[in-house]
């Protein structure tokens, strides 16, 4: 169950009432209730506050069950009818036994006047959050979810219960077996039409003369003028507002001032739905928003079925939901590469996008743990076991070997007897003169955290198997698995990632932002560009440079944080994840070489004396090891390809364009892309169709495109077509139609 949002239910009380200071009351009440047992539930923490009470997380220890407890705020307990209304919420909600409604476990009144309701703790995202993260929902995704919501609302209406506060923040969305399911929350201002009223109090008395109840953006016209007389069709109107927002991404009266909303709902027509919304669906939604109740759908079930009919037989693509607790913590508090990747995962709007984002989160997390461990090593720490583990990551994109290396390093650091912070080994990591001398292990939590990475490694293994078919259920299970894998790593979030800037430091913790927080470093200041981790006291515990670097990937581009990613061709490749910019770095390569090589590895080999200039012909891909001196240009072109779908390499004849592309660029891109090379010649379409990877019918351009797309989906970043001598499209191909195709 989510903490209440800013669009809380509004209550305009009759004159003469004074609700008091909610902020002060919330703090006082929260402090007094933490640790208290209500019924069989022990209160653990405060989540927030709503229109009439505070919300807490609690646990029933006997069952190991988590629950949400809503407690009536003490300072408003004396407002007329408020206690009755609060107790009625519990009774109304407990009457509705439906899988799509949050279940009520218990409620009670304590001797000291504390009134409480214990409800199911729904772990998911609110519909508001889902729309904010992903934008307007595709009708094929929205219709089944909305239909289920209409079912639970209809069930409430059958019991004579009118909710009167249906809105996005009162609908939790959970994902089960590849399906999005709603959970309706908060019957705090619900009205009973047919059920027995609370003893001695009539429903009209509960509402009170002059009171307006509801959330302004969702309130029906009659709810503004006569809230005590509304019936189930007020909920139909609110469902219409909810449907409008879900498919359009905005509210019907978005931007209307709060004080003018009453007139908008009473008199104004909603803004037209976007053209992307099918006319049939728009018609269904606008009927639900009719000003007069008789003109609306008369039951929620009718509305839900009408929405479902508009999408016909379209199969919904259900995108799983990342656990909001994990999402919020890691987007806020993890190092920027992981925070950005988690934010991307949470905001994914399609299963394809989510699958790619999931791989990013796992890959970045595995390497981040390895980098923290590697940065704590000294020169003398190269042991046979560590050398074997380090060699296992050479040329590997898979995250599993990096985790294995990190675990071995952490175990070695704990057993060597002397901490990295008390040694003097500037070759691998500068001594931390400003760290406490008594420290024996720079990051004591690392070993315990790495011991829990079995599920993360298993997930990395599953994701590395690209030949294994992946179903919606597989994706759903993996999204849950990554949340469970991240939880044991949370103690590491206490350390802050910083970069030295002008005698101080700036935080690179949390999702990216233009204005980074300035951080005070205890002791000697960090040099400009130095990357390090600080403890809670602001002391440097480990320096991560050059395994982690902050650089601009392109001229005039914003700086990015590059993280050690792989070792290949004698270089250390750093990647600005999750964006994909790359750079090779000699200093990082030297540090890896210290760990992976022995004296015998560096002895001269007569075969290495061969000339690097085998002939005057252009270099090919096989000559990549001999093509040197243009590494930065190759790196820049590879980074431009991340954002630019078409790049032309121009230069005079004999300038070395072919060597640059084949021995330099293609050798680098082959690690992440599916590559195809061709020369147009007189019949470029025939040449392309006849290439062995394609093998398509020349006349069927659709099959060529499909084959190219399939090839691209096999590679981590897609397909690159390298066209040598592009000018032949004009100089040799005379068929204008073939040239166009």
C-alpha positions in Angstrom: 0.0 0.0 0.0 1.5 3.3 -1.0 1.9 6.3 1.1 -0.7 9.0 0.3 0.2 11.4 -2.5 -0.2 15.1 -2.9 -3.7 14.8 -4.5 -5.3 13.8 -1.2 -9.0 13.7 -0.8 -10.3 17.2 -0.1 -12.7 17.9 2.7 -14.2 21.4 3.0 -15.4 21.4 6.6 -18.2 23.5 7.9 -17.2 26.9 9.4 -15.9 26.8 12.9 -13.8 23.6 12.7 -10.1 23.7 13.1 -8.0 20.7 12.0 -4.9 21.8 13.8 -1.3 21.6 12.7 -0.9 18.3 10.8 2.9 18.4 10.5 3.4 18.8 14.2 0.8 16.2 15.0 2.2 13.7 12.5 5.7 14.0 14.1 4.3 13.7 17.6 2.0 10.8 16.8 4.6 9.0 14.8 7.1 9.1 17.5 4.7 7.8 20.1 3.4 4.8 18.0 6.6 3.3 16.6 7.1 0.0 18.4 3.6 -0.1 19.8 1.4 -3.2 19.3 -2.1 -2.7 18.1 -4.1 -5.9 18.1 -1.5 -8.5 17.0 0.5 -6.0 14.9 3.7 -4.2 15.8 4.2 -0.8 14.2 7.6 -0.5 12.6 7.8 2.8 10.7 5.7 5.7 9.5 4.9 5.9 5.7 3.0 9.2 5.5 -0.3 10.8 6.2 -3.6 11.1 4.5 -6.7 13.3 4.8 -7.7 11.8 8.2 -4.9 9.8 9.5 -1.2 8.6 9.5 -0.1 5.5 7.7 2.3 3.0 9.2 4.0 -0.2 8.2 3.5 -3.0 10.7 4.2 -6.6 11.1 2.3 -9.6 12.5 5.2 -11.6 13.9 3.3 -14.8 14.4 2.5 -15.1 10.7 5.5 -13.1 9.4 2.9 -10.9 7.6 3.5 -7.3 6.7 0.5 -4.9 7.0 -0.4 -1.2 6.7 -2.0 0.4 9.6 -4.0 3.7 9.3 -4.4 5.6 12.5 -6.9 8.5 13.0 -5.0 11.7 13.8 -5.6 12.7 17.4 -6.0 16.4 16.7 -9.1 15.9 14.5 -10.7 13.2 16.5 -13.1 15.8 17.9 -14.3 17.0 14.5 -18.0 16.2 14.3 -18.7 12.7 12.8 -15.0 12.1 12.0 -14.7 9.1 14.4 -17.8 7.5 13.0 -16.6 8.0 9.5 -13.3 6.4 10.3 -14.9 3.3 11.9 -17.3 3.1 8.9 -14.3 2.9 6.6 -13.1 -0.2 8.3 -16.6 -1.8 8.2 -17.2 -0.9 4.6 -13.8 -2.2 3.5 -14.2 -5.4 5.4 -17.5 -6.1 3.7 -15.8 -6.0 0.3 -14.1 -9.4 -0.1 -12.6 -9.2 -3.5 -9.2 -10.2 -5.0 -8.8 -6.7 -6.5 -9.5 -4.8 -3.2 -7.0 -4.4 -0.4 -8.1 -6.7 2.4 -8.8 -5.5 5.9 -7.2 -7.6 8.6 -8.4 -6.0 11.7 -9.5 -2.7 13.3 -10.1 -1.4 16.8 -10.3 1.4 19.3 -7.7 1.6 22.0 -8.4 2.7 25.6 -6.3 5.9 25.1 -8.4 6.9 22.1 -6.2 5.5 19.2 -8.4 4.4 16.3 -6.8 2.1 13.8 -7.4 -0.1 10.7 -4.9 -2.8 9.6 -5.0 -3.6 5.9 -3.1 -5.7 3.4 0.3 -4.3 2.5 0.2 -4.1 -1.3 3.6 -4.1 -2.9 3.4 -2.5 -6.2 3.2 0.9 -7.8 0.2 3.2 -7.9 -1.5 3.8 -11.2 -0.3 7.4 -11.0 3.3 6.3 -10.6 3.0 3.9 -13.5 1.7 6.6 -15.8 4.3 9.1 -14.6 7.1 6.6 -15.3 5.8 5.1 -18.6 3.5 7.8 -20.0 0.1 7.0 -21.5 -0.6 3.3 -21.4 -1.2 1.4 -24.6 -4.9 0.5 -24.9 -4.0 -3.2 -25.1 -2.2 -2.9 -21.7 -4.8 -0.6 -20.2 -8.0 -2.3 -21.1 -7.5 -5.6 -19.2 -6.3 -3.7 -16.1 -9.2 -1.2 -16.3 -11.7 -4.0 -16.8 -10.5 -5.7 -13.6 -10.8 -2.4 -11.7 -14.3 -2.0 -12.9 -15.1 -5.5 -11.6 -14.1 -4.6 -8.1 -15.9 -1.3 -8.2 -19.0 -3.1 -9.5 -18.8 -5.6 -6.6 -18.6 -2.7 -4.1 -21.7 -1.1 -5.8 -23.6 -4.4 -5.4 -22.9 -4.2 -1.7 -24.3 -0.7 -1.7 -20.9 0.9 -1.3 -20.0 4.1 -3.3 -16.3 4.7 -3.0 -16.4 8.5 -3.9 -12.6 8.8 -4.1 -11.4 6.6 -7.0 -8.2 8.1 -8.4 -4.8 7.0 -9.6 -3.2 7.1 -6.2 -5.9 4.9 -4.7 -5.3 2.1 -7.3 -2.2 0.0 -6.7 -0.9 -2.0 -9.7 0.7 -5.3 -9.1 2.1 -7.8 -11.5 1.4 -11.5 -11.3 2.2 -14.2 -13.9 2.7 -11.6 -16.6 -0.6 -9.8 -15.9 -1.2 -6.4 -14.4 -3.7 -6.5 -11.6 -5.4 -3.6 -9.7 -5.8 -3.3 -5.9 -8.4 -0.7 -4.9 -7.5 1.2 -1.7 -8.9 3.7 0.8 -12.6 3.7 1.6 -12.1 6.7 3.9 -14.9 8.7 2.4 -17.0 5.9 1.0 -20.8 6.0 1.3 -23.2 3.1 2.0 -26.3 3.3 -0.1 -28.0 0.1 1.0 -26.1 -1.2 4.0 -27.0 -0.4 7.6 -25.6 2.9 8.9 -23.4 3.1 11.9 -25.4 2.9 15.2 -27.1 6.1 16.0 -25.7 8.0 13.0 -27.3 8.6 9.6 -25.2 8.8 6.4 -26.4 12.4 5.8 -25.1 13.3 9.3 -21.7 11.8 8.5 -21.3 13.9 5.4 -22.6 17.1 7.1 -24.1 20.2 5.8 -21.6 22.3 3.8 -19.0 19.5 3.4 -17.5 18.5 0.1 -15.7 15.2 -0.1 -13.5 13.8 -2.8 -10.4 14.5 -4.9 -11.1 17.6 -7.0 -9.8 16.3 -10.3 -11.9 13.2 -10.1 -15.2 14.5 -8.6 -18.4 14.2 -10.6 -20.6 17.3 -11.0 -23.1 16.0 -8.5 -20.3 15.4 -6.0 -19.6 19.1 -6.0 -23.2 20.2 -5.5 -24.7 17.5 -3.4 -22.1 15.1 -2.0 -24.5 13.4 0.4 -26.9 12.3 -2.4 -24.4 10.8 -4.9 -24.9 7.2 -6.1 -22.7 4.6 -7.9 -22.6 6.8 -11.0 -20.3 9.2 -9.3 -17.7 6.4 -9.3 -18.4 5.8 -13.0 -17.4 9.5 -13.6 -14.2 9.0 -11.6 -13.4 5.8 -13.5 -13.9 7.9 -16.7 -11.4 10.5 -15.4 -9.0 7.6 -14.6 -9.4 6.1 -18.0 -8.8 9.5 -19.7 -5.6 10.0 -17.8 -4.4 6.5 -18.4 -4.7 6.6 -22.3 -3.9 10.3 -22.7 -1.2 10.8 -20.0 -3.0 13.9 -18.6 -6.2 14.7 -16.7 -9.3 16.0 -18.6 -8.9 19.4 -16.9 -5.2 19.4 -16.6 -3.9 22.9 -15.8 -7.2 24.2 -14.4 -6.7 26.0 -11.2 -7.9 24.1 -8.1 -10.5 26.8 -7.3 -11.9 26.6 -10.8 -12.3 22.8 -11.0 -15.8 22.8 -9.7 -17.0 25.0 -12.7 -14.9 22.8 -15.1 -16.6 19.6 -14.0 -20.0 21.2 -13.9 -19.9 23.2 -17.2 -16.9 22.5 -19.4 -16.3 19.7 -21.9 -13.1 17.7 -21.4 -10.3 18.4 -23.8 -10.3 16.1 -26.9 -8.4 12.9 -26.4 -5.2 12.6 -28.5 -5.4 11.3 -32.0 -3.5 8.2 -30.9 -6.6 7.1 -28.9 -9.0 5.1 -31.1 -12.3 6.9 -31.7 -14.3 3.9 -30.3 -12.3 4.0 -27.0 -12.6 7.8 -26.8 -16.4 7.5 -27.2 -16.6 5.1 -24.3 -14.5 7.3 -22.0 -16.3 10.5 -22.9 -19.7 8.8 -22.2 -18.4 8.0 -18.7 -17.6 11.7 -18.3 -21.1 12.9 -19.1 -22.3 15.7 -16.9 -25.7 14.1 -16.1 -25.6 10.7 -14.3 -28.3 9.3 -16.6 -26.2 9.9 -19.7 -23.3 7.8 -18.3 -22.7 4.1 -18.3 -25.1 2.9 -15.6 -22.8 0.2 -14.1 -19.0 -0.1 -13.8 -19.2 -3.6 -15.3 -20.8 -2.1 -18.5 -18.0 0.5 -18.7 -15.2 -2.1 -18.3 -16.7 -4.4 -20.9 -17.1 -1.5 -23.3 -13.5 -0.6 -22.9 -12.4 -4.2 -23.5 -14.5 -4.4 -26.7 -12.7 -1.4 -28.2 -9.4 -3.3 -28.4 -10.9 -6.4 -30.0 -8.6 -9.4 -29.9 -5.4 -7.5 -29.4 -3.1 -9.4 -27.1 -1.9 -7.2 -24.3 1.9 -6.8 -23.8 2.2 -6.7 -20.0 5.3 -5.0 -18.8 6.3 -6.2 -15.3 6.7 -3.7 -12.4 9.9 -3.3 -10.4 9.3 -3.3 -6.7 8.8 0.4 -5.8 10.7 0.2 -2.5 13.8 -1.2 -4.3 13.3 1.3 -7.2 13.1 4.4 -5.0 16.1 3.4 -2.8 18.4 2.6 -5.7 17.4 5.5 -7.9 18.0 7.8 -4.9 21.0 6.4 -3.3 23.1 4.1 -5.6 26.0 5.2 -7.7 24.9 7.1 -10.8 25.4 4.3 -13.4 23.3 1.9 -11.4 20.7 4.5 -10.4 20.3 5.5 -14.1 19.9 1.8 -15.1 17.3 1.1 -12.4 15.4 4.2 -13.4 15.5 3.0 -17.0 14.2 -0.4 -15.9 11.4 1.1 -13.9 10.3 3.4 -16.8 10.4 0.7 -19.5 7.2 0.9 -21.6 7.7 -2.4 -23.5 8.9 -5.9 -22.7 11.8 -5.5 -25.2 12.9 -2.3 -23.6 12.6 -3.8 -20.1 14.5 -6.9 -21.1 17.4 -4.7 -22.3 17.2 -2.5 -19.2 17.3 -5.6 -17.0 20.5 -6.7 -18.6 22.0 -3.3 -18.1 21.2 -3.3 -14.3 22.7 -6.7 -13.8 25.8 -6.1 -15.9 26.5 -2.7 -14.3 26.0 -4.0 -10.8 28.4 -7.0 -11.3 31.1 -4.7 -12.6 30.6 -2.1 -9.9 31.1 -4.7 -7.2 34.3 -5.9 -9.0 35.6 -2.4 -9.3 35.2 -1.7 -5.6 37.1 -4.9 -4.8 39.8 -4.3 -7.4 40.5 -0.8 -6.1 41.4 -2.2 -2.7 44.2 -4.4 -4.0 48.0 -3.7 -3.7 50.8 -4.7 -6.0 51.7 -7.7 -3.9 48.2 -9.1 -3.9 48.6 -11.0 -7.2 48.1 -14.6 -6.1 47.6 -17.7 -8.4 43.9 -17.8 -7.5 43.4 -14.1 -8.2 45.3 -14.3 -11.4 43.1 -17.1 -12.6 39.9 -15.2 -11.7 41.2 -12.0 -13.3 42.0 -13.9 -16.5 38.5 -15.2 -16.5 37.1 -11.7 -17.2 39.4 -11.0 -20.2 37.3 -10.6 -23.3 34.1 -11.4 -21.4 30.9 -9.3 -21.4 29.1 -11.8 -19.0 28.8 -10.4 -15.4 29.3 -13.8 -13.7 33.1 -13.9 -13.9 33.3 -10.3 -12.5 31.3 -11.4 -9.5 33.6 -14.4 -9.0 36.6 -12.1 -9.2 35.1 -9.7 -6.7 34.3 -12.5 -4.2 37.9 -13.9 -4.4 39.4 -10.4 -3.9 37.1 -9.7 -0.9 38.1 -13.0 0.7 41.8 -12.2 0.1 41.6 -8.7 1.6 40.0 -10.1 4.8 42.7 -12.8 5.2 45.9 -10.9 4.3 46.0 -9.3 7.7 46.8 -5.7 6.6 44.1 -3.4 5.2 44.5 -1.5 2.0 44.3 1.8 3.8 47.5 1.1 5.9 49.8 0.1 3.0 51.9 2.1 0.7 51.3 0.8 -2.8 50.8 3.8 -5.1 51.1 1.6 -8.2 47.7 0.2 -7.8 46.0 2.6 -5.4 47.3 5.8 -3.8 47.7 5.5 0.0 44.8 6.9 1.9 46.6 9.3 4.3 43.4 10.8 5.3 41.7 7.6 6.3 41.8 6.3 9.9 45.0 4.2 10.5 43.1 1.6 12.5 41.1 0.5 9.5 42.0 -3.0 8.4 39.4 -3.4 5.7 38.3 -0.3 3.8 34.7 -1.5 3.2 33.9 -4.1 5.9 30.4 -4.7 4.4 31.8 -5.8 1.0 32.6 -9.4 1.9 29.1 -10.0 3.5 27.4 -8.4 0.5 29.3 -10.4 -2.0 28.5 -13.6 -0.2 24.9 -13.0 -1.0 25.4 -12.5 -4.8 24.5 -16.1 -5.7 21.0 -15.0 -7.0 22.6 -12.1 -8.9 25.1 -14.4 -10.6 22.3 -16.9 -11.4 20.3 -14.1 -13.0 23.4 -13.0 -15.0 23.8 -16.5 -16.3 20.2 -16.7 -17.4 20.4 -13.3 -19.2 23.7 -14.3 -20.9 22.0 -17.2 -22.6 20.6 -15.3 -25.6 19.6 -18.5 -27.4 17.1 -19.5 -24.6 13.6 -18.4 -25.5 12.2 -15.8 -23.0 8.5 -15.6 -22.2 6.6 -12.9 -20.4 6.6 -15.1 -17.3 10.4 -15.4 -17.5 10.7 -11.6 -17.7 8.4 -11.2 -14.8 10.3 -13.7 -12.7 13.6 -12.0 -13.6 12.4 -8.5 -12.7 11.4 -9.9 -9.2 14.7 -11.7 -9.0 16.8 -8.5 -9.6 14.9 -6.7 -6.8 15.7 -9.6 -4.4 19.3 -9.6 -5.6 19.7 -5.9 -4.9 18.3 -5.9 -1.4 21.4 -7.6 0.3 23.6 -5.0 -1.3 21.9 -2.1 0.3 24.6 -1.7 3.1 27.0 -0.6 0.4 24.8 2.4 -0.4 26.0 4.0 2.8 29.2 4.9 0.9 29.1 8.0 -1.4 30.6 8.1 -4.8 32.4 11.4 -5.4 34.6 13.1 -7.9 37.2 15.7 -7.0 36.3 19.2 -8.2 38.2 22.4 -7.5 39.5 21.5 -4.0 36.2 19.9 -3.0 34.1 17.0 -4.3 30.7 16.5 -6.1 28.4 13.6 -5.5 27.7 11.1 -8.3 25.2 9.3 -6.1 21.7 8.9 -7.4 20.1 9.4 -10.8 21.8 12.0 -13.1 21.1 15.6 -12.5 22.8 18.7 -13.9 23.5 20.4 -10.6 25.4 17.9 -8.5 25.6 18.1 -4.7 28.9 19.5 -3.3 30.4 17.2 -0.7 32.9 18.0 2.0 35.8 15.5 2.1 37.5 14.9 5.5 41.3 15.3 5.4 43.3 16.1 2.2 41.1 17.2 -0.7 40.7 15.0 -3.7 42.6 16.0 -6.9 40.4 17.2 -9.8 38.9 14.2 -11.5 39.8 11.7 -8.8 37.0 9.2 -8.2 36.5 7.8 -4.7 34.1 6.4 -2.1 33.5 8.3 1.1 32.2 6.8 4.4 29.4 8.4 6.4 31.9 10.7 8.1 33.2 12.0 4.7 36.5 10.2 4.8 38.0 8.6 1.7 37.9 4.8 2.1 39.0 3.8 -1.3 40.0 5.6 -4.5 38.5 4.1 -7.7 40.5 5.9 -10.4 41.5 4.9 -13.0 39.1 1.9 -12.9 36.3 4.5 -12.8 36.7 7.8 -14.6 34.6 10.9 -15.4 35.2 12.2 -18.9 33.3 13.8 -21.8 32.6 11.2 -24.4 32.4 13.7 -27.2 33.5 17.3 -27.7 31.2 19.7 -25.9 29.3 16.8 -24.3 28.4 16.6 -20.6 30.8 14.5 -18.6 29.9 10.8 -18.1 31.1 8.3 -15.6 33.0 5.5 -17.3 33.2 2.2 -15.5 35.7 -0.7 -16.2 33.8 -3.0 -18.4 36.1 -5.5 -20.2 39.7 -6.3 -21.1 40.5 -7.0 -24.7 43.3 -6.4 -27.2 45.7 -5.5 -24.4 43.4 -2.6 -23.4 41.0 -1.9 -20.6 37.7 -0.9 -22.0 35.6 1.5 -19.9 31.9 2.1 -20.6 29.6 5.0 -19.6 26.7 2.7 -18.7 23.8 2.5 -19.4 24.3 4.9 -22.3 27.0 2.9 -24.1 29.8 5.4 -24.6 33.3 3.8 -24.5 36.9 4.6 -24.0 40.1 2.6 -23.8 42.5 3.5 -21.0 46.2 2.5 -20.6 46.3 3.3 -16.9 43.4 0.9 -16.1 44.9 -1.7 -18.4 48.2 -1.5 -16.5 46.4 -2.1 -13.2 44.6 -5.2 -14.6 48.0 -6.4 -16.1 49.5 -6.3 -12.6 46.9 -8.7 -11.4 46.8 -11.0 -14.5 50.5 -11.4 -15.5 53.5 -13.1 -14.2 57.2 -12.6 -15.1 57.0 -15.4 -17.6 54.1 -13.6 -19.4 56.4 -10.7 -20.2 59.4 -12.5 -21.6 60.3 -11.6 -25.2 58.9 -13.8 -28.0 60.8 -13.9 -31.3 57.5 -14.2 -33.1 56.7 -10.7 -31.9 59.5 -9.2 -34.0 57.6 -9.5 -37.2 57.2 -6.3 -39.1 54.0 -4.4 -38.4 53.9 -3.4 -42.1 53.1 -6.5 -44.1 52.5 -4.7 -47.4 51.1 -1.6 -49.0 47.5 -2.9 -49.3 44.8 -1.6 -47.0 44.5 -3.3 -43.6 41.6 -5.7 -43.0 39.9 -6.9 -39.9 42.6 -9.6 -39.4 45.2 -6.8 -39.1 43.5 -5.1 -36.1 46.4 -5.8 -33.8 48.8 -4.0 -36.2 46.6 -1.0 -36.7 47.7 1.6 -34.1 47.8 5.3 -33.6 44.2 6.2 -34.2 42.6 4.7 -31.1 40.9 8.0 -30.0 39.3 8.5 -33.5 38.0 4.9 -33.4 36.6 5.5 -29.9 34.9 8.7 -30.9 33.2 7.1 -33.9 32.0 4.2 -31.8 30.5 6.6 -29.3 28.8 8.7 -32.0 27.2 5.5 -33.3 25.4 5.2 -29.9 23.2 8.2 -30.9 23.7 8.7 -34.6 22.1 6.0 -36.9 24.2 7.1 -40.0 27.8 8.1 -40.0 29.9 8.9 -43.1 33.7 8.7 -43.1 35.1 11.1 -45.7 38.6 11.8 -46.9 40.8 12.0 -50.0 41.9 8.9 -51.8 44.8 7.2 -50.1 44.1 8.7 -46.7 43.5 5.3 -45.1 39.7 5.3 -44.8 39.4 1.5 -45.5 42.1 0.6 -43.0 40.5 2.9 -40.5 37.1 1.3 -40.9 38.1 -2.4 -41.3 41.1 -2.8 -39.0 40.1 -0.1 -36.5 36.3 0.5 -36.3 35.0 -2.9 -37.3 37.3 -4.7 -35.0 36.0 -2.7 -32.1 32.3 -2.8 -33.1 32.4 -6.6 -33.6 32.3 -7.0 -29.8 28.8 -5.5 -29.5 27.2 -5.3 -33.0 26.3 -7.7 -35.8 28.4 -6.4 -38.7 27.7 -6.7 -42.5 30.1 -5.2 -45.1 29.4 -4.6 -48.8 30.3 -2.6 -51.8 27.3 -1.3 -53.9 28.7 -2.1 -57.4 26.2 -1.9 -60.3 23.4 -3.8 -58.5 23.6 -2.9 -54.8 20.3 -4.5 -53.8 21.4 -7.8 -55.4 24.7 -7.6 -53.5 22.9 -7.0 -50.2 20.4 -9.8 -50.7 23.1 -12.3 -51.8 25.3 -11.8 -48.7 25.4 -15.1 -46.7 24.0 -13.7 -43.5 20.9 -12.4 -45.4 20.2 -14.8 -48.3 16.9 -13.1 -49.2 14.9 -12.7 -52.4 16.1 -9.6 -54.3 12.6 -8.6 -55.3 11.3 -9.0 -51.7 12.6 -5.9 -49.9 10.4 -6.7 -46.9 12.2 -10.1 -46.4 15.6 -8.3 -46.6 14.5 -5.8 -43.9 13.1 -8.6 -41.7 16.4 -10.6 -42.0 18.5 -7.5 -41.2 16.2 -6.8 -38.2 16.6 -10.4 -37.0 20.4 -10.2 -37.3 20.4 -7.0 -35.2 18.3 -8.6 -32.5 21.0 -11.3 -32.0 23.6 -8.7 -30.9 23.7 -6.7 -27.7 23.5 -3.3 -29.6 22.1 -4.2 -32.9 23.3 -4.4 -36.5 25.8 -2.2 -38.4 26.0 -2.2 -42.2 29.4 -1.0 -43.5 29.2 0.2 -47.0 32.6 0.7 -48.7 32.8 3.0 -51.7 29.4 4.4 -51.1 29.8 6.7 -54.2 29.2 3.6 -56.4 25.5 4.0 -55.7 25.7 7.0 -58.1 28.8 6.2 -60.2 28.0 2.6 -61.1 24.3 1.9 -60.3 22.2 3.3 -63.2 18.8 1.8 -62.0 17.1 4.7 -60.2 14.5 2.5 -58.6 17.1 0.0 -57.3 19.1 2.9 -55.9 16.0 4.2 -54.1 15.1 0.8 -52.7 
